[in-house]
Amino acid sequence: MLRSTPGSGRDWPPVPGPEQYIWVLDGTLDVTARDVEHRLGAGDCLRLRVRGPTRFRCPGPEDGRYALAVVLP
């Protein structure tokens, strides 16, 4: 489980091929992959195949908690 404070973000370098599964437990999380932004709220889940850089950002105002699972090809 990861925690993100409002305004904070994580940039992940491109590692082509793996799948990411993101579950938002609390708060809001913006996930950007291939220049497409997905806004996720508590209870939302996103599955994506990584084909370039990804960015995770907590827009606030509250902290966000999310789980991230990475499946290698």
C-alpha positions, -999 to +999 in steps of 0.1 A: +000+000+000+012+035-009+003+068+005+004+101-014-001+136+001-020+164-018+002+178-047+027+150-045+034+127-074+056+098-087+070+095-121+079+060-132+105+055-159+095+036-190+099-002-186+079-016-215+057-046-211+045-050-175+009-046-164+000-024-135-031-028-114-040+002-093-067+002-066-076+034-048-084+028-012-090+064+000-089+098-016-082+106-053-054+096-076-046+109-111-028+083-132-012+094-165+000+069-191+008+077-227-005+113-222-039+100-211-050+110-176-073+088-156-089+103-124-096+075-099-115+078-066-119+055-036-130+020-048-118+025-084-094+001-101-073+006-132-054-020-152-030-008-178-001-022-198+030+000-194+043+012-228+061+043-217+064+066-187+036+067-161+028+094-135+008+090-103-004+123-086-026+130-056-047+161-065-059+165-029-073+180-008-070+148+013-043+122+013-047+093-011-040+056-003-036+031-031-024-004-038-002-011-068+005-045-082+030-050-111+029-081-132+060-087-154+055-101-189 
